[in-house]
Every structure is written in C-alpha cells, then in structure tokens.
Amino acid sequence: MKNIKINKKSQLGESMIWIYRFIIIIIIIGGFIFVVVKHYSSQYDTRSTEASLMSGKIARFLGEDPTKFKANEIQSFINVTEDIFVNLTLNGRNITLGNGDLGILCEAKKNKVRGKHLPYCFDDNYIILNNGREERLEISIAISKSKENVNL
C-alpha cells in the first residue's frame, strides 16, 4: 500500500467554507420563514371592499324597483348591524339606517379630525330610472368593525 499524505491545510479550508455555507443557508431559510409569517399573520382592512359591495347591492335593489325606497324594505334587504351606518338620499328623500354615531364620526373625519378608531367612510352616487325619469341616488356608508379588520 501506498502512503497517502493528507493535506491538513486543505481540510481546514474546506471545513471553514462549510461553516460559511451553513450560515448562508440559515440566513436564507430564516428570511423566508420571516417573510411568510409576516405576510400570513397580518390583518387586512376589508371595510372598503365591504362598503363598496354593500353600495352596489343597494343600488341594484333600488334600480330594479325605486318604489322600494322605504326604510323597512331596505333594512330587510341588507344586514345593518351596530357597526354599520347607511344614509340613502333619493331626490330629497332621506333614509338613515344603523348606528348614527358613525355618521357623525364620518363628518368629523371629513373635517380633518384624526383619531385611532374612526370608521371607514364611503360615498357613492348612482343614477336610477324611475318611470322614465332619472333620479340621483346618493349612498353614504360608514363601517367601524376595527377589531375584526385592522391591527390598531
């Protein structure tokens, strides 16, 4: 048998390279885990989408038959809870549903008042045909639901 000499300096260099490789792998895996956890643990504010969908639903409901512009008809059609305020105006006639305090907070928000638990305010306008006449429907929606939607 031949005597094989092992170069100890090359073994030391190879082992040091593995330490750096291991550190780089740990950094990459740790960064990946951090990004995934951060993305899936954050809450999203869905109040804007909810208000937009509710506004479209009300407009379609009244667009089919504008004579249904009565508080009890609209109340039975949409689910208005204590976290929601809806104000509808159709040619000077006004219907208010839900928590009126949220409407006051929306007015304060329009006047540049800042606060931590202010509701999301949404205003929309539609043109509805009623017996061949165009009528303007104004919808104002305020949704608080800050506990469910926003990290405060």
N, C-alpha and C positions, 0 to 999 in steps of 0.2 A: 504494500500500500504506500501510496504517496502521502507525504505530509502536506496538508493544505494549510496554508497560513491564512488566518482571518485578519482582515484589516479592521482593527478596532476603531479607528477614526471614522471609517465609512459607516460602521454600525451606529456610532454615536450620532452622526449627522442624520442618518435615516430615522432614528428614534426621535430626534428633535423635530424633523419635518412632520412626523405623525402627531406630535403634540400640537403643532400649528394647525394641521388638518382637523384635528378633533375640536379645537377651539372655534375654527371657522364653521364647522358643521353645527356645533352647539349654538352659535350666533344666528345662523340661518334658520334652524328649527325654532329657536326661541322667538325670533322676529315673526315667523309665520304664525306661530301659536298666538302671539300678542295681537297681530292684525285680525285673525279670525275671531278671537274672543272679544276684542273691542267692537268689531262690526256686529256680531250677533247679540251682544249684551246691551247695546244702546237702544233706546226707545225712540220712535219716530212720532212726530206730531202729525196725526192724521185728521185733525179738525178741519183743515182747509178742504180736503177731499170730501169729508162728510158733509160740510156745508154746501159745497158745490153740487153734490149728488142730491141733497135734500131740495135745493133750489130748483134743479131741473125736474125733480119729481113733482113738486108743487106746480110748476109751470105746465107740465104735461097734463096734470089733473085738471087745472083750470082752463087749459087750452081746449080740452075736449068739450067742456060744458061750463062756460063762465057763470051760469046761474048758480053753480055750487059754491059761490063766494060767500059762505056762511061759516062762522067760527066752528060750529059743531060738526059740519061736514069735513072741514079741513082737519080738525082735531082727530076725527075718527080715521082719516086717511094717513096721516103721519103720526109718528110716535114722538110727542113732545114731552120731555121729562123736565126735572128741575134744573138740569144742566144746559138746557136749550131755550133760546128766546127767538121767536119768529114774529116779524112785523110785515104784514102784507098791505099794500095800498093799490087799489084798482079804481081809477077815475075818482079820486077824492074819498072813496070809502076805505075805511081802515079796519084791519083785524089784527089783534095782538094776542099771541099765544105764548105760554111758558112763563119763565121767570123774568119779570120786568126789570129786576135789578141789573141783569146782564145787558139790557138795552141802555141803561144809564151808564154802565161802565164802558160800553162801546162809544157813547157820545163823549165821555171823558177821554177815551183813547184818541178820538179824532181831534180833540183839543190839546194833543201832545202831553197828556198826563201819562207818567210812566209808573209801572208797578210790576210786582212779581207774578201775581196770579190774575192777570187780566184775561178776559175771554178772547177767542178768535172771532173777529167781526167780518162778515161777508155781505156785500151789497150786490144785487143783480137787477137788471131791468129786462123785461120782455114786452113784446107787442102781441096782444091776443085779439083775435077776431071775434066780435060779439054781434050777431045779426048783421054781418057785413060791415060793421064799423070797427076801426082799430082802437083798442084800448090799451093803455100803458099799465103794466103790472110791475110794481116795484117790490122787491123782496129784500128784507134785511134779516140776517140770521146771526145770532151770537151763540157760540158754543164754549162752555168753560172746560169741562172734563179734563182739567190739567193733571189730575192724579193718574188717569189712565193713559194719557198721551205724551206728556212732556216730563223730562227729568228736570226738576227745579231745585 
